[in-house]
Every structure is written in C-alpha cells, then in structure tokens.
Amino acid sequence: MLCINLDRTPLEQAAAVLSVFGAPTVQRPEPLFEQYWSERIQHIIGSYVRETGRPVERMTRQDRLAVLGRLEEARVFAVRRAAPVVAGDLRVSRSTVYGLLAELRSPNAKDRP
C-alpha cells in the first residue's frame, strides 16, 4: 500500500480560475453585437417559437403580428433591407411582412388585444 499526502489547494485554485474562463456567467454586451441584426432576428423568432411551442410554418396571423411587434421593439426594421430577411425567416413573402407591419403601425393597432 502506498499513501501520498498532497495539498490539493493549488489545483483547486487553478480549476476555479479555468472555470471562470470556460463558463461565462455574464450575457454578451449588446453594443458589441448590434451589427449582427440578422442574428437578433433569428433569436427573437426562435424565442417566440420556444415560448408558444408553435413552429414558424404553423404560425397564425396573430403570431406573426406578435413576432413583428417584438422585432419592431428591437428596432430591427431600422436596418436597411431587414424586411426581406424577416420574410425569409418567417417563411412568408415580403409583401406579407410589409402588410403586417402597416397593420401593426396603424394608429388603431393599439386598440387590439
């Protein structure tokens, strides 16, 4: 039988330092990633799909209005040519996106539930 006494403190400290680098606990800063607006579109649509459990192909008009509302709040449509990208991700035509946006932006849209 062989018995080795070893102080594990330096190894545990090294593991703690390495775990800080390997598992970031802070979310990424937004200003650095504002240029990745197509990634933001996919993130917003994906989070809506996960929340509702309804895939993009089965979204109703109300679902699409809700997603476009979230995208509007995120100021995605301030980026030039964002509507065609949104249309592709939602699997609808550009004219559908523009029509839903017009409906969403209309003054009486605030009265709807």
MIMARKOL-892190 format. One line per field, with one value per residue (C-alpha): chain; x, y, z. Coordinates in Angstrom, 3 decimals, always signed. Layout:
MIMARKOL-892190
unit	(A_...)
px	(X_...)
py	(Y_...)
pz	(Z_...)
end
This chain:
MIMARKOL-892190
unit	(A_A_A_A_A_A_A_A_A_A_A_A_A_A_A_A_A_A_A_A_A_A_A_A_A_A_A_A_A_A_A_A_A_A_A_A_A_A_A_A_A_A_A_A_A_A_A_A_A_A_A_A_A_A_A_A_A_A_A_A_A_A_A_A_A_A_A_A_A_A_A_A_A_A_A_A_A_A_A_A_A_A_A_A_A_A_A_A_A_A_A_A_A_A_A_A_A_A_A_A_A_A_A_A_A_A_A_A_A_A_A_A_A)
px	(+0.000_+1.214_-0.052_+0.652_-0.186_-0.796_-2.112_-4.841_-5.343_-3.246_-5.038_-8.453_-7.491_-6.309_-9.553_-11.554_-9.627_-10.083_-13.788_-14.247_-12.839_-14.730_-18.204_-19.084_-21.932_-22.432_-24.502_-22.784_-22.834_-25.344_-23.325_-20.682_-23.254_-25.641_-24.301_-25.482_-29.110_-29.833_-28.783_-31.115_-33.979_-33.360_-33.090_-36.411_-38.257_-36.679_-37.638_-41.239_-41.306_-39.967_-42.473_-45.510_-44.371_-45.592_-43.105_-42.807_-44.698_-47.779_-47.870_-51.164_-51.620_-51.743_-48.499_-46.802_-48.103_-46.720_-43.309_-43.222_-44.134_-41.137_-38.912_-40.231_-39.444_-35.918_-35.640_-34.772_-36.647_-34.415_-31.799_-31.959_-33.261_-34.359_-37.866_-36.727_-34.615_-37.573_-39.811_-37.378_-37.075_-40.870_-41.303_-43.723_-43.489_-42.085_-45.485_-46.960_-44.346_-44.969_-48.745_-48.463_-46.098_-48.550_-51.303_-49.089_-48.057_-51.563_-52.961_-55.853_-53.486_-53.182_-56.901_-56.456_-55.796)
py	(+0.000_+3.476_+6.625_+10.029_+13.221_+16.071_+19.574_+19.993_+23.726_+24.953_+22.521_+23.643_+27.307_+26.616_+24.776_+27.743_+30.174_+27.973_+27.505_+31.289_+31.366_+28.301_+29.163_+32.842_+33.860_+37.340_+37.859_+39.340_+43.134_+44.438_+47.315_+44.916_+42.800_+45.429_+44.925_+41.310_+42.212_+39.011_+37.029_+39.188_+38.400_+34.671_+34.975_+36.828_+34.450_+31.428_+32.644_+33.147_+29.636_+28.196_+30.165_+29.162_+25.730_+26.565_+26.270_+29.047_+27.018_+26.833_+30.455_+32.267_+35.883_+36.894_+35.029_+36.831_+40.171_+39.373_+38.431_+41.560_+43.606_+42.183_+42.834_+46.389_+46.923_+45.643_+48.230_+45.563_+47.348_+50.414_+48.403_+48.646_+45.507_+43.858_+43.067_+40.515_+38.748_+38.663_+37.380_+34.580_+33.605_+33.653_+31.844_+34.421_+36.903_+40.401_+41.858_+39.894_+41.363_+44.886_+44.427_+43.127_+45.956_+48.515_+46.900_+46.875_+50.506_+51.808_+54.169_+51.837_+48.887_+49.902_+49.098_+45.424_+42.832)
pz	(+0.000_-0.876_+0.789_-0.740_+1.064_-1.322_-0.730_-3.366_-2.751_-5.747_-8.061_-6.837_-7.288_-10.833_-11.591_-10.257_-12.469_-15.532_-14.882_-14.953_-18.482_-19.653_-18.391_-18.739_-16.479_-17.894_-21.014_-24.011_-24.195_-26.713_-28.210_-29.495_-31.313_-32.659_-36.158_-36.144_-36.716_-38.657_-35.583_-33.489_-35.870_-35.545_-31.755_-31.429_-33.741_-32.038_-28.570_-29.712_-31.190_-27.927_-25.833_-27.853_-28.978_-32.473_-35.363_-37.936_-40.528_-38.285_-37.102_-37.382_-38.393_-34.729_-34.070_-36.923_-35.658_-32.207_-33.642_-35.809_-32.735_-30.904_-33.898_-34.089_-30.391_-31.030_-33.848_-36.386_-39.155_-38.747_-40.635_-44.395_-46.128_-42.884_-44.155_-46.775_-44.146_-41.738_-44.532_-45.260_-41.599_-41.152_-44.485_-45.872_-48.716_-48.353_-49.172_-46.262_-43.922_-45.221_-44.893_-41.334_-40.446_-41.816_-39.760_-36.683_-37.107_-37.790_-35.131_-34.225_-33.676_-30.021_-29.523_-30.431_-27.718)
end
